[in-house]
Amino acid sequence: EQVKMMKEKKFPDCILDAELMLFDGDEPLHRAEVVTRIFKNKKSNTILRAHVFDIMQHDDDDLTDSPLEDRIKILFQNYSQHSDIELAFPSKKDTRIAVSIKDLTSTYFLANRKNPKWVKWKKFVDIDVVVLDVKKTKSDLFSYSIGVGPVEEGVEVDGVKYLNVGKALNTKIRVEVGDIIRVKVDEVRQTPEGFALQSAKVIEVPEVEHPDKVVTLEFLARDTKKSLNYDIEAF
Protein backbone atom coordinates (compact mmCIF):
# COMPACT_ATOMS: atom_id res chain seq x y z
CA GLU A 1 0.00 0.00 0.00
CA GLN A 2 2.81 2.40 0.80
CA VAL A 3 4.39 1.84 -2.62
CA LYS A 4 1.09 2.67 -4.34
CA MET A 5 0.79 5.88 -2.31
CA MET A 6 4.33 7.02 -3.05
CA LYS A 7 3.76 6.61 -6.79
CA GLU A 8 0.95 9.19 -6.72
CA LYS A 9 1.72 12.51 -8.43
CA LYS A 10 1.32 14.49 -5.22
CA PHE A 11 4.65 13.11 -3.99
CA PRO A 12 7.90 14.53 -5.45
CA ASP A 13 10.92 12.33 -6.10
CA CYS A 14 12.37 11.65 -2.68
CA ILE A 15 14.29 9.29 -0.43
CA LEU A 16 12.67 8.92 2.98
CA ASP A 17 13.75 7.31 6.22
CA ALA A 18 10.91 5.46 7.92
CA GLU A 19 10.11 2.64 10.31
CA LEU A 20 7.78 -0.02 8.94
CA MET A 21 5.61 -1.27 11.79
CA LEU A 22 3.06 -4.07 12.07
CA PHE A 23 -0.14 -3.41 14.03
CA ASP A 24 -2.73 -5.78 15.40
CA GLY A 25 -5.54 -3.28 15.87
CA ASP A 26 -3.90 -0.46 17.83
CA GLU A 27 -1.18 -2.70 19.27
CA PRO A 28 2.29 -2.41 17.64
CA LEU A 29 4.05 -5.76 17.24
CA HIS A 30 7.75 -6.59 17.48
CA ARG A 31 10.13 -6.05 14.56
CA ALA A 32 10.64 -9.81 14.20
CA GLU A 33 6.96 -10.16 13.28
CA VAL A 34 7.33 -7.39 10.69
CA VAL A 35 10.17 -9.32 9.06
CA THR A 36 8.12 -12.53 9.09
CA ARG A 37 5.13 -10.78 7.51
CA ILE A 38 7.20 -9.27 4.69
CA PHE A 39 9.80 -11.88 3.80
CA LYS A 40 7.88 -15.04 4.62
CA ASN A 41 4.64 -13.66 3.16
CA LYS A 42 2.79 -14.75 6.28
CA LYS A 43 -0.88 -13.84 5.95
CA SER A 44 -2.74 -12.34 8.91
CA ASN A 45 -5.24 -9.67 9.87
CA THR A 46 -2.43 -7.33 10.87
CA ILE A 47 -1.75 -4.00 9.12
CA LEU A 48 1.62 -2.60 8.01
CA ARG A 49 2.13 1.10 8.67
CA ALA A 50 5.10 3.26 7.71
CA HIS A 51 6.12 6.08 10.07
CA VAL A 52 8.41 8.56 8.29
CA PHE A 53 10.87 10.45 10.51
CA ASP A 54 13.55 11.84 8.18
CA ILE A 55 14.34 12.64 4.54
CA MET A 56 17.59 12.27 2.60
CA GLN A 57 16.54 13.60 -0.83
CA HIS A 58 13.78 15.99 -1.98
CA ASP A 59 13.29 16.49 -5.72
CA ASP A 60 16.87 16.80 -7.02
CA ASP A 61 18.32 18.06 -3.75
CA ASP A 62 20.59 15.80 -1.67
CA LEU A 63 19.76 16.66 1.95
CA THR A 64 22.26 14.44 3.77
CA ASP A 65 24.51 17.41 4.55
CA SER A 66 21.59 19.65 5.57
CA PRO A 67 20.87 20.14 9.29
CA LEU A 68 18.07 18.05 10.77
CA GLU A 69 16.12 21.25 11.47
CA ASP A 70 15.99 22.00 7.72
CA ARG A 71 15.09 18.42 6.81
CA ILE A 72 12.18 18.41 9.24
CA LYS A 73 10.90 21.70 7.80
CA ILE A 74 10.89 20.16 4.31
CA LEU A 75 8.80 17.25 5.63
CA PHE A 76 6.39 19.72 7.29
CA GLN A 77 6.03 21.88 4.19
CA ASN A 78 5.83 19.20 1.48
CA TYR A 79 4.71 15.92 3.01
CA SER A 80 2.77 16.34 6.25
CA GLN A 81 -0.46 17.27 4.45
CA HIS A 82 -0.38 13.86 2.70
CA SER A 83 -0.12 11.88 5.94
CA ASP A 84 -2.24 8.73 6.11
CA ILE A 85 -2.72 5.98 8.70
CA GLU A 86 -0.63 3.64 6.50
CA LEU A 87 1.99 6.28 5.58
CA ALA A 88 2.41 8.78 8.40
CA PHE A 89 4.59 11.89 8.13
CA PRO A 90 5.68 14.08 11.05
CA SER A 91 3.71 17.28 11.58
CA LYS A 92 3.95 20.29 13.86
CA LYS A 93 1.17 18.78 15.98
CA ASP A 94 3.10 15.63 16.90
CA THR A 95 6.73 16.78 16.73
CA ARG A 96 8.65 18.72 19.35
CA ILE A 97 12.23 19.70 20.09
CA ALA A 98 13.61 17.44 22.83
CA VAL A 99 16.98 17.85 24.52
CA SER A 100 19.57 15.14 23.73
CA ILE A 101 17.49 12.92 21.38
CA LYS A 102 18.61 14.32 18.02
CA ASP A 103 20.80 17.37 17.58
CA LEU A 104 18.99 19.85 15.31
CA THR A 105 22.29 20.72 13.62
CA SER A 106 23.19 17.10 12.84
CA THR A 107 23.55 15.87 9.28
CA TYR A 108 22.38 12.48 8.02
CA PHE A 109 24.78 9.51 8.36
CA LEU A 110 24.46 7.04 5.50
CA ALA A 111 25.06 3.26 5.53
CA ASN A 112 25.90 1.44 8.76
CA ARG A 113 27.50 4.24 10.77
CA LYS A 114 25.70 5.24 13.97
CA ASN A 115 25.22 8.98 14.29
CA PRO A 116 26.95 10.06 17.53
CA LYS A 117 24.44 12.92 17.91
CA TRP A 118 21.33 10.70 17.85
CA VAL A 119 19.77 8.49 20.50
CA LYS A 120 17.25 5.79 19.60
CA TRP A 121 14.41 5.49 22.11
CA LYS A 122 12.72 2.08 21.98
CA LYS A 123 9.60 0.87 23.77
CA PHE A 124 10.74 -2.73 23.71
CA VAL A 125 14.03 -4.35 24.60
CA ASP A 126 16.33 -5.45 21.86
CA ILE A 127 20.07 -5.21 22.21
CA ASP A 128 22.97 -5.38 19.77
CA VAL A 129 25.59 -7.80 21.10
CA VAL A 130 28.90 -9.21 19.91
CA VAL A 131 29.33 -12.96 19.46
CA LEU A 132 31.98 -14.28 21.85
CA ASP A 133 31.64 -18.00 21.14
CA VAL A 134 29.69 -20.28 18.79
CA LYS A 135 28.22 -23.74 19.43
CA LYS A 136 26.36 -25.88 16.89
CA THR A 137 23.67 -28.28 18.04
CA LYS A 138 22.90 -31.75 16.66
CA SER A 139 19.81 -30.29 14.98
CA ASP A 140 21.92 -27.78 13.00
CA LEU A 141 20.96 -24.81 15.17
CA PHE A 142 23.42 -22.31 16.62
CA SER A 143 23.91 -21.05 20.16
CA TYR A 144 26.03 -18.01 20.96
CA SER A 145 27.80 -16.59 23.97
CA ILE A 146 27.23 -12.85 23.72
CA GLY A 147 28.76 -9.66 25.06
CA VAL A 148 28.57 -5.86 25.19
CA GLY A 149 31.22 -3.23 25.53
CA PRO A 150 34.06 -2.50 25.14
CA VAL A 151 35.20 -2.92 28.75
CA GLU A 152 38.57 -2.89 30.51
CA GLU A 153 38.37 -6.55 31.60
CA GLY A 154 36.45 -9.28 29.81
CA VAL A 155 36.45 -11.70 26.91
CA GLU A 156 38.82 -10.55 24.18
CA VAL A 157 37.74 -10.68 20.52
CA ASP A 158 39.87 -9.11 17.77
CA GLY A 159 41.87 -7.13 20.33
CA VAL A 160 38.81 -5.68 22.11
CA LYS A 161 37.42 -6.87 25.46
CA TYR A 162 33.70 -7.38 26.06
CA LEU A 163 31.50 -8.17 29.06
CA ASN A 164 29.91 -11.61 28.75
CA VAL A 165 26.16 -11.15 29.33
CA GLY A 166 24.89 -14.68 28.68
CA LYS A 167 23.76 -16.84 25.79
CA ALA A 168 21.37 -16.72 22.85
CA LEU A 169 20.25 -20.27 22.16
CA ASN A 170 18.96 -22.30 19.21
CA THR A 171 18.77 -20.03 16.19
CA LYS A 172 19.03 -20.78 12.49
CA ILE A 173 20.94 -17.53 11.95
CA ARG A 174 24.59 -18.33 11.39
CA VAL A 175 27.36 -15.87 12.27
CA GLU A 176 30.96 -15.99 13.44
CA VAL A 177 32.84 -14.89 16.54
CA GLY A 178 33.18 -11.11 16.42
CA ASP A 179 29.96 -10.56 14.44
CA ILE A 180 27.13 -8.39 15.80
CA ILE A 181 23.66 -9.86 16.29
CA ARG A 182 20.45 -8.26 17.58
CA VAL A 183 18.65 -10.12 20.36
CA LYS A 184 15.24 -9.65 21.97
CA VAL A 185 15.31 -10.10 25.74
CA ASP A 186 12.72 -10.51 28.47
CA GLU A 187 14.77 -8.86 31.17
CA VAL A 188 18.16 -7.37 32.00
CA ARG A 189 19.50 -8.32 35.44
CA GLN A 190 22.46 -6.98 37.34
CA THR A 191 24.75 -9.71 38.70
CA PRO A 192 27.93 -9.73 40.81
CA GLU A 193 29.90 -10.19 37.58
CA GLY A 194 28.07 -7.44 35.68
CA PHE A 195 24.81 -7.99 33.79
CA ALA A 196 22.84 -10.92 32.39
CA LEU A 197 20.30 -11.01 29.56
CA GLN A 198 17.32 -13.25 30.30
CA SER A 199 15.79 -15.36 27.49
CA ALA A 200 17.84 -13.72 24.74
CA LYS A 201 16.54 -14.67 21.28
CA VAL A 202 18.29 -13.78 18.04
CA ILE A 203 16.19 -11.50 15.83
CA GLU A 204 18.51 -10.55 12.99
CA VAL A 205 21.98 -9.45 11.92
CA PRO A 206 21.80 -5.63 12.17
CA GLU A 207 23.59 -3.13 9.94
CA VAL A 208 25.84 -1.84 12.73
CA GLU A 209 29.55 -2.09 13.44
CA HIS A 210 29.54 -2.08 17.25
CA PRO A 211 27.48 -3.67 20.04
CA ASP A 212 25.59 -1.74 22.70
CA LYS A 213 27.58 -0.43 25.65
CA VAL A 214 27.33 -1.39 29.30
CA VAL A 215 25.50 1.86 30.10
CA THR A 216 22.51 0.62 28.08
CA LEU A 217 22.21 -2.40 30.37
CA GLU A 218 22.57 -0.18 33.44
CA PHE A 219 19.40 1.71 32.48
CA LEU A 220 17.49 -1.44 31.57
CA ALA A 221 18.42 -3.23 34.79
CA ARG A 222 16.94 -0.53 37.01
CA ASP A 223 13.47 -2.05 36.67
CA THR A 224 12.31 -5.65 36.92
CA LYS A 225 10.40 -7.81 34.39
CA LYS A 226 10.12 -6.23 30.94
CA SER A 227 12.56 -3.43 31.69
CA LEU A 228 10.97 -0.95 29.30
CA ASN A 229 10.48 2.06 31.52
CA TYR A 230 12.90 4.53 30.00
CA ASP A 231 11.88 8.09 30.79
CA ILE A 232 13.24 11.31 29.40
CA GLU A 233 15.53 11.76 32.43
CA ALA A 234 17.45 8.65 31.41
CA PHE A 235 18.93 10.51 28.47
C-alpha angles and dihedrals in degrees: 000000000000091000091053091050094049091053091061116110093242090073119076122217105286148150112225134189112221143155115236108215133186118221131196098198104309094336116103113220129215122278091247089064090050090055091048092050094050106036100031093040090228109180120223143138091263123116128225115222128183118214111196116208106162144017130218101181133024118186103317095334120109105215100183092104093044119100117261089244090062093044092053091050090054090053090049094048101041110022113024093079089060094054116139135178089255095041111031123186125193116260136185089258095061103028127080138168109258125187116249100359100096125353109236090219094052121117125219118273113214129210121004101333116117113229107239090210096057132077122197113219112202129187093207132048119256122144134196109229136177120240110243099175138004130216126181120210128217089254092059095256125132131231122193137200105219138200146182132211147025098259135172095244126027145079111338120224121172091344095309126103122224136187111247107231101176139273140309107210138206108000131152090217109105122207138149135244108285095029122121120239131180116231133190113221136193095210145355114222130190113229135182088260095047124274138341130204113221119218095351111191124188112243104173148316103272127214094247134111101212137042125239117279129245091256089068090059091046090061094043094049094057091084131045130237114010095010095209102128102113111156129190092263090065090071 
